Amino acid sequence: MKIVLLDADTLGEVSAIDDLKKLGDFVKYGFTKQDEVINRLSGADVAITNKVVLSKEILSQLPDLKLICVAATGTDNIDIAFASEKGIPVKNVKGYSTDSVAQHTFSLLLHLVDKLEHYNNYVLSGGYCKSAIFTSLARPYWEIKGKVFGIIGLGAIGKRVAAIATAFGSKVIYYSTSGVHDDPDFKRVDLEELLKQSDVISIHSPLNEKTRGLIGEKEFKLMKENAILINVGRGGIVNENALIEALNDNRIAGAGIDVFEKEPMVASSPILKIKNKEGLVVTPHIAWASIEARGRLVEGIISNINEWKAKC
């Protein structure tokens, strides 16, 4: 059995990757361009991909392919319908990054709420050394306790974030992007009500036809002026031009962003033109990528291959 990993660089150094050698003839590539995919998967029984797209055009030229393993939860880079038509199972890995993403959500939030950008710079620049008093109140901050915490997408990650927000003493409400999800532990509201009520808005939904462009100029106008937006879901859910306008015009207090419309970010991105730098903290799509999460991801891939082999 030939197993090909197309973009190992997206997983980093994970010792469990070497365990794939025990399953068959294992070949890994650090990065694969789209015009290299067919050649590299020629003769492969199993393809492992994180971000490399496997389209209908590509899959139709891989007659030996028997299994696609996605090194992620989302499967939007795979033509699922065509793979199913060809009898090729597509296996993703669920739940591996729940704790990692929830942790990063609050890292972004607390950075903004506690004004860490300002105070870190104030101390390191020597400003604190010149102070006449022991503290600085230049940037007032508020407690999460007692605030309304609005969650968009109450899946596994959204629920974990809700539990942590509850532990902080926040009141959690949520909007179901699918329209069918109900959770007895938290109040479900429509999107407009969530945007109007929430002090924190945290996005944990997938990118699909219902969520693409979900938060734009109209939605930012509904938010409180003290609202903080966190997006660790998918970049296309938030209109980046509208986000930067809202921040620069002080229509919202801040935003923590880990995902972008284009990844890697393009040099012309409006995010790089932000004027209100203290109101924005950005990270390069790393919320999923703790050491532990990446280990669980590879273990999940191995488990998926073993389960598939057992059924063959």
Backbone torsions as a table, in degrees:
resi	resn	phi	psi	omega
1	MET	NA	127.5	179.2
2	LYS	-100.5	126.6	-179.5
3	ILE	-118.6	128.2	-177.9
4	VAL	-123.8	122.3	174.0
5	LEU	-99.0	119.0	-171.0
6	LEU	-84.5	-28.2	-175.0
7	ASP	-141.6	66.4	-177.5
8	ALA	-62.4	-27.0	-178.7
9	ASP	-62.6	-24.9	-180.0
10	THR	-74.7	-11.3	179.3
11	LEU	-102.0	-17.6	-180.0
12	GLY	71.3	-160.1	-178.7
13	GLU	-83.8	103.5	177.9
14	VAL	-127.9	116.1	-174.6
15	SER	-60.6	-30.9	-177.3
16	ALA	-64.2	-17.7	178.8
17	ILE	-58.8	-35.6	180.0
18	ASP	-63.7	-22.3	178.9
19	ASP	-69.0	-17.4	176.9
20	LEU	-66.1	-23.3	178.2
21	LYS	-64.6	-25.5	-178.5
22	LYS	-73.8	-15.1	-175.1
23	LEU	-92.7	-14.3	-178.4
24	GLY	161.8	-159.5	177.8
25	ASP	-77.7	102.0	-172.8
26	PHE	-102.7	126.8	177.7
27	VAL	-125.4	131.5	178.1
28	LYS	-125.7	143.5	176.5
29	TYR	-120.0	139.6	179.6
30	GLY	-64.2	-45.1	-178.4
31	PHE	-150.3	140.6	-179.0
32	THR	-127.0	124.0	174.4
33	LYS	-77.5	157.7	-175.8
34	GLN	-60.8	-33.6	-179.2
35	ASP	-79.6	0.3	177.9
36	GLU	-104.6	-9.9	-171.0
37	VAL	-62.1	-49.9	-175.3
38	ILE	-60.8	-45.1	179.9
39	ASN	-63.3	-42.0	-176.8
40	ARG	-73.6	-26.6	179.3
41	LEU	-95.6	0.3	179.2
42	SER	-60.5	123.0	179.9
43	GLY	82.8	-1.0	-178.8
44	ALA	-79.1	140.5	173.7
45	ASP	-87.8	-36.0	-176.5
46	VAL	-127.3	128.9	174.9
47	ALA	-109.8	133.2	174.5
48	ILE	-116.6	124.1	-178.8
49	THR	-141.0	144.6	172.3
50	ASN	-101.0	-66.4	-176.5
51	LYS	-113.6	-6.8	178.8
52	VAL	-71.1	126.1	-175.6
53	VAL	-76.6	131.8	173.5
54	LEU	-114.4	92.1	-176.3
55	SER	-87.3	174.6	176.7
56	LYS	-59.0	-42.9	-179.4
57	GLU	-59.2	-41.8	-179.6
58	ILE	-73.0	-48.0	-176.9
59	LEU	-62.3	-31.9	-179.2
60	SER	-67.9	-15.0	-179.7
61	GLN	-105.6	15.8	-179.5
62	LEU	-125.6	74.7	-174.2
63	PRO	-66.4	-20.6	-177.4
64	ASP	-88.7	-12.3	-174.4
65	LEU	-67.7	130.1	-175.8
66	LYS	-120.6	-17.2	-177.5
67	LEU	-154.1	138.0	174.0
68	ILE	-116.4	121.9	176.1
69	CYS	-107.1	122.7	179.1
70	VAL	-95.4	123.3	179.6
71	ALA	-83.4	57.8	-177.2
72	ALA	-175.4	179.7	173.0
73	THR	-90.3	-44.1	-179.2
74	GLY	-72.3	142.1	-179.0
75	THR	-117.1	22.4	-175.4
76	ASP	-70.0	-10.3	177.4
77	ASN	-89.2	1.1	-178.4
78	ILE	-115.3	138.3	172.6
79	ASP	-79.8	87.7	-174.6
80	ILE	-60.8	-42.7	-176.8
81	ALA	-62.1	-44.5	-178.8
82	PHE	-70.4	-39.1	177.5
83	ALA	-59.4	-42.1	178.8
84	SER	-64.0	-40.8	178.5
85	GLU	-61.2	-35.0	179.7
86	LYS	-86.7	0.2	179.5
87	GLY	74.2	27.2	-179.9
88	ILE	-104.0	110.8	177.6
89	PRO	-64.9	145.7	175.4
90	VAL	-118.6	117.3	-176.3
91	LYS	-114.2	122.4	173.7
92	ASN	-103.7	-177.4	179.4
93	VAL	-124.4	115.8	-177.9
94	LYS	-97.7	147.3	169.6
95	GLY	79.8	-5.0	-175.1
96	TYR	-67.1	-28.4	-172.9
97	SER	-109.6	9.4	-175.2
98	THR	-54.0	-52.3	-177.6
99	ASP	-67.6	-38.3	-179.0
100	SER	-63.6	-46.5	-178.2
101	VAL	-68.8	-39.9	178.2
102	ALA	-61.7	-43.2	178.6
103	GLN	-61.1	-45.0	-177.4
104	HIS	-68.2	-32.2	176.2
105	THR	-54.8	-46.7	-178.3
106	PHE	-78.5	-24.0	172.5
107	SER	-61.9	-46.7	178.7
108	LEU	-64.8	-45.2	-177.3
109	LEU	-62.7	-49.7	-176.8
110	LEU	-67.7	-31.9	174.6
111	HIS	-56.8	-43.0	-178.0
112	LEU	-78.0	-46.1	-176.7
113	VAL	-61.5	-44.7	-175.9
114	ASP	-87.4	6.8	175.7
115	LYS	56.0	42.1	-174.2
116	LEU	-65.4	-32.7	179.1
117	GLU	-58.2	-49.6	-178.2
118	HIS	-65.2	-49.7	-173.1
119	TYR	-70.5	-33.8	175.6
120	ASN	-63.2	-46.4	179.0
121	ASN	-65.1	-36.7	-180.0
122	TYR	-61.4	-44.7	-179.3
123	VAL	-71.0	-49.4	-174.4
124	LEU	-69.4	-23.6	179.0
125	SER	-79.6	-8.2	-178.5
126	GLY	93.9	-1.2	-179.3
127	GLY	-61.2	-38.2	-179.3
128	TYR	-65.4	-32.3	179.3
129	CYS	-62.6	-25.2	-177.2
130	LYS	-94.2	0.2	-175.4
131	SER	-72.0	143.7	176.9
132	ALA	-84.5	-15.5	-179.5
133	ILE	-124.8	167.5	-171.9
134	PHE	-76.8	-10.9	-173.9
135	THR	-131.9	-176.5	172.9
136	SER	-143.0	132.2	-179.8
137	LEU	-117.9	26.7	-174.9
138	ALA	-66.0	-31.4	180.0
139	ARG	-124.6	91.8	179.9
140	PRO	-60.7	142.1	176.9
141	TYR	-129.1	158.9	-176.0
142	TRP	-117.9	162.7	179.3
143	GLU	-86.2	147.9	175.5
144	ILE	-72.4	-29.8	179.4
145	LYS	-57.6	132.6	177.5
146	GLY	84.6	-5.3	-179.8
147	LYS	-91.1	161.3	178.2
148	VAL	-89.5	123.6	-177.3
149	PHE	-110.8	107.3	-177.5
150	GLY	-96.8	126.5	-178.3
151	ILE	-113.5	127.1	176.2
152	ILE	-100.7	106.1	-177.6
153	GLY	97.2	95.1	-175.6
154	LEU	-102.0	59.2	172.1
155	GLY	-84.9	-154.4	-177.2
156	ALA	-60.4	-45.0	-179.7
157	ILE	-70.0	-44.1	178.9
158	GLY	-58.0	-39.4	178.9
159	LYS	-66.9	-39.4	178.7
160	ARG	-64.9	-41.8	177.0
161	VAL	-63.2	-40.5	178.9
162	ALA	-61.4	-40.5	179.7
163	ALA	-64.3	-41.5	179.6
164	ILE	-68.5	-41.7	178.4
165	ALA	-61.6	-38.8	177.6
166	THR	-64.1	-40.1	178.3
167	ALA	-63.1	-30.6	175.9
168	PHE	-74.0	-15.1	-178.7
169	GLY	97.6	17.0	177.9
170	SER	-82.5	157.3	171.6
171	LYS	-94.5	117.2	-175.7
172	VAL	-95.5	129.7	168.5
173	ILE	-125.8	161.9	-178.6
174	TYR	-147.5	157.3	175.2
175	TYR	-117.6	127.8	178.7
176	SER	-87.2	113.8	-178.8
177	THR	-71.4	-24.8	178.0
178	SER	-81.6	-23.9	-178.8
179	GLY	84.3	0.1	-176.3
180	VAL	-120.8	-7.0	-174.8
181	HIS	-84.7	131.8	174.8
182	ASP	-130.8	133.4	178.8
183	ASP	-127.2	120.2	-175.6
184	PRO	-67.9	-16.7	-175.9
185	ASP	-82.9	-17.9	-176.0
186	PHE	-136.4	156.1	-177.5
187	LYS	-82.6	125.0	176.1
188	ARG	-90.2	132.7	-179.7
189	VAL	-133.3	168.0	174.7
190	ASP	-80.2	168.8	-173.7
191	LEU	-62.0	-42.6	-178.2
192	GLU	-60.7	-44.2	179.7
193	GLU	-64.6	-41.1	179.2
194	LEU	-61.2	-44.9	-178.0
195	LEU	-65.4	-37.3	-178.5
196	LYS	-73.0	-34.6	-173.2
197	GLN	-88.2	-30.3	-164.5
198	SER	-79.4	139.1	169.7
199	ASP	-87.8	-30.9	174.2
200	VAL	-125.2	133.3	176.5
201	ILE	-121.7	117.6	-173.9
202	SER	-120.7	123.4	-174.0
203	ILE	-99.1	124.9	-178.6
204	HIS	-138.4	36.4	-177.6
205	SER	-109.9	159.3	176.2
206	PRO	-75.9	166.4	175.4
207	LEU	-93.2	118.5	177.6
208	ASN	-150.5	-170.5	-176.2
209	GLU	-64.5	-22.6	-180.0
210	LYS	-87.2	-21.7	-174.9
211	THR	-110.6	-13.7	-179.5
212	ARG	-62.4	123.9	-179.4
213	GLY	69.6	22.6	-176.2
214	LEU	-61.4	-36.9	-178.6
215	ILE	-112.1	107.9	-179.2
216	GLY	-132.0	-159.3	-175.5
217	GLU	-56.5	-45.2	-179.6
218	LYS	-60.0	-43.4	-177.1
219	GLU	-69.6	-37.1	178.6
220	PHE	-64.7	-31.4	179.1
221	LYS	-70.3	-20.3	179.0
222	LEU	-83.2	-18.7	-174.3
223	MET	-76.7	156.8	174.2
224	LYS	-67.7	154.5	177.7
225	GLU	-67.5	-25.1	179.1
226	ASN	-92.2	4.6	-174.4
227	ALA	-68.7	145.1	173.8
228	ILE	-119.2	129.3	179.8
229	LEU	-104.1	130.7	175.0
230	ILE	-118.9	128.4	175.7
231	ASN	-125.6	106.5	172.7
232	VAL	-119.8	17.3	179.2
233	GLY	-86.9	-91.9	176.3
234	ARG	-141.4	145.4	-174.4
235	GLY	-61.7	-38.1	-176.3
236	GLY	-67.6	-7.3	179.4
237	ILE	-73.7	-31.8	-178.4
238	VAL	-110.6	128.7	175.2
239	ASN	-73.3	114.9	-172.4
240	GLU	-68.2	-35.7	177.3
241	ASN	-62.9	-44.1	179.9
242	ALA	-66.2	-36.8	178.3
243	LEU	-61.5	-49.2	-177.5
244	ILE	-65.9	-37.9	176.8
245	GLU	-62.3	-42.4	-179.5
246	ALA	-64.0	-39.5	179.0
247	LEU	-70.2	-45.6	-178.6
248	ASN	-65.9	-29.4	179.4
249	ASP	-91.4	4.0	-179.9
250	ASN	58.6	32.1	175.8
251	ARG	-77.2	-24.3	171.1
252	ILE	-131.7	162.7	-173.4
253	ALA	-83.1	-27.8	-177.2
254	GLY	-177.9	169.1	178.1
255	ALA	-149.5	137.8	173.2
256	GLY	-115.4	118.4	-170.9
257	ILE	-125.0	126.5	177.9
258	ASP	-114.8	-9.1	-176.0
259	VAL	-131.9	150.5	-170.1
260	PHE	-136.2	159.6	179.9
261	GLU	-61.6	-37.5	175.2
262	LYS	-122.9	130.3	-179.9
263	GLU	-130.7	121.2	-0.2
264	PRO	-62.3	159.6	179.3
265	MET	-62.4	141.1	177.9
266	VAL	-85.2	153.2	-176.0
267	ALA	-63.1	-21.9	-179.7
268	SER	-90.3	6.9	-177.7
269	SER	-57.7	135.7	177.6
270	PRO	-62.8	-21.7	-179.9
271	ILE	-62.5	-32.9	179.6
272	LEU	-75.6	-6.0	-180.0
273	LYS	-105.6	14.8	-178.5
274	ILE	-62.0	134.6	175.9
275	LYS	-93.1	-39.0	-179.1
276	ASN	-86.2	72.0	-173.7
277	LYS	-65.1	-31.2	179.3
278	GLU	-67.7	-22.7	-177.5
279	GLY	-88.0	2.5	-176.4
280	LEU	-134.8	131.0	170.2
281	VAL	-126.4	130.4	-175.8
282	VAL	-129.1	145.6	175.5
283	THR	-134.9	151.7	-171.8
284	PRO	-85.4	68.1	177.6
285	HIS	50.1	58.0	-177.3
286	ILE	-114.7	-1.1	-174.8
287	ALA	-57.6	-32.8	-177.1
288	TRP	-79.5	-13.1	-155.9
289	ALA	-105.0	31.0	173.7
290	SER	-60.3	159.8	178.7
291	ILE	-56.2	-44.3	-178.2
292	GLU	-66.6	-41.0	-178.2
293	ALA	-64.3	-41.8	179.7
294	ARG	-66.6	-34.1	174.7
295	GLY	-64.8	-43.8	178.0
296	ARG	-64.4	-35.2	179.9
297	LEU	-62.5	-49.3	-179.6
298	VAL	-64.7	-39.4	176.9
299	GLU	-62.0	-36.4	177.4
300	GLY	-66.2	-38.4	176.9
301	ILE	-62.9	-45.7	178.9
302	ILE	-60.6	-42.8	178.5
303	SER	-62.1	-41.0	179.4
304	ASN	-63.5	-40.3	178.9
305	ILE	-66.7	-43.5	-180.0
306	ASN	-63.6	-39.9	178.1
307	GLU	-64.8	-39.9	178.9
308	TRP	-65.7	-43.6	179.6
309	LYS	-61.1	-38.3	-177.8
310	ALA	-65.8	-25.1	-179.1
311	LYS	-89.8	-12.9	-177.7
312	CYS	-78.0	NA	NA
